[in-house]
Amino acid sequence: MANNALFRGQAAMEYLVTYGWALLALFVVVAYLLSTGAFSANSFAAQECVFQPDLPCASYVLYKDAASGSTILKFSLTNGLGFPMNVTRMNYSVVGIGDGSGKNVYAGSVPSQTVPSGARMNFTQEFAGPFQPSARDFRTVQVALEYQNCRNTPCSGPYVTSGRISAIIEGK
């Protein structure tokens, strides 16, 4: 009877040790995956630059400027509207960048020129202020673009369209 109790105790200990090692290995794997950022929202968020179909976004970058500490957005749009256009106003809405931790709206500078159909327009916006995200953070910038149709003289409008630029902030 005593041998039987010893064997049951030994079996129980082997059971606990075997599953203990398995749980320890599982814990190490999960800890490694969490430390590499495999489960962060940045890994699953899509980077995109989307405006209306006739204003395709050719290139875009959202980066942290090392000299000023500000976050800077640079992007290009191609005028595919079929008529010359004059961009008259740009507004950028962003959360967690610049003047406050909430939603901030910035008036962008626009080139005062008529952009022919098929031509590319380049835009740059600096988001200065005390609230700056870190490199590798994911941010979305909403852009409201006001323009005039310059097919005829004088230009008609204004017309408003909007876009969204979602990107991971690069460090420079």
N, C-alpha and C positions, 0 to 999 in steps of 0.2 A: 504494500500500500504506500509506503514511503517513497519508493522508486517512482511510482505513478505520479505522485504529487510533484516530485522533482522534475519529471519530464514535462508536466503541464506548466510549471514555472519557467522552465527553459524555453518551451515553445512560445509562451507569452512574451518572454524577453526578446527572442529572435524576431517575433512578429513586430514588436514595438521598434526595435533597432532597424529592421529592414524598411518599414514605412517611415521611420524618422529620417533615414538617409534620403529616401525618395522626396519627402517634404522639404528637406534642406536643399536638395538640388533644384526643386521647383521654385523655392524662394529665391535662390541665387539667380536663376534665369529671369524671373519676373523683375527682380531688382535691377538687373543689367538692362533689360528692355526699358524700364522706366527712366533709368539714368541717361540713356541715349536719346530720349525724346521720341521714341517710337509711338507713344500713345498721346502725344501732344496734338492740340488742334491744328497747329501749323503743318503737321504731316498730312492732314486730310483736306485742308482748305485748298481750293483751286485758285491759282493765280490767273488773273484775267484783266483785260482792258476792253470794255464793251461800251460802244456808243450805238447810235442808230446804224443800220446796215450801210448807208451811203457815206458814213464818216468812219471808215475803218481805222483802228488804232495800229499804226505801223510798229511802234516800239514804245516801251515804257520802263521806267526804273524808279524805285522809291528807295532812297539811301540816306544814311546818316553822315552829314558832313563833319569831318574830324576838326576842321578849323573853327567853325562857328558853333558846332554842337547841335545845329538845327537839322530837321528832317527835310529833305528836298525831293520833290516829285518832278520828273522830266518825262514828257511823252510827246508823241507825234500823231497827228491826225491827217488823213488824206481826204481832200475835198472830192468826194464822188457824187455830189448832188446834181451835177449836170449844168451848173451855172456858177458864175463867180460869186463869192460870198465875202462879206465883211464881218468879222467877229467883233462885236461891240462890247461884250461883257462876259466875264468868267467868274463863277463863284464855286468855291471848294468847301465841302462839308466833311469834317473828319472828327472822329471820336478818339480822345486820348492822346492827341498831339497838339503841342503849342501852348495856348494861353490857359487852358483849363483841362481837367481830367474828363469833363463831359464833352458834349458836342460843340465844336467850334466852327464858325463860318468865316472864310477868308475871301476877300475880293482879290481876284487875280489880275495881273497886268496883261494887256492884250496888245498885239501889234496893230497899229492903225494903218492897215493896208488891205487892199482887196486881193483875195486869194483866188487865182483862176481855177477852173474846174480841173481836177487831176493833180493839183499841186499839193505839196505837203506843208503843214503848219506845225511848228515846234512850240511847245509851251513848257515853262519852268515855273514852279511855285515853291517858295520856301515857307515852311511852317516853323516859325521861331517862337520861343517861349520856354517857360520853365518845365513843362511837361513833355518830355521826349521819350519815346519808346527805345528799347534796346535793339541792337542788331539781332536779326532772326525773328523778331516779333512780326506778326501778321496784322496788317491794317487795310482798311477799305476806305477809299476816298470817293465821295460822290461829287460829280462835276456838273454844274449847270452852265450851259453855253448859250449865249444869246447872239444871234447873227441876223444879217440883212441879206436878202436876195438881190444881187446886183446884175441880174440879166438885163434889166432896162435901167435907164437913167431917169430920175433918181432911183436909188436903191429902195426896195420896199421891205417892210418888216416893222418891228422886229419879230423874229421867230425864236422859239426856245426849244432846245433839246437837252437831254441829260445823258450822263454816262457814269460808269462805275469802274474804278481801277482798284483791284485787289492784288496786293503783293506782299512778299516777305521783305522786310527792311534789310538792305545790304549795308555792310559797314565799309567805309572808305577811309 
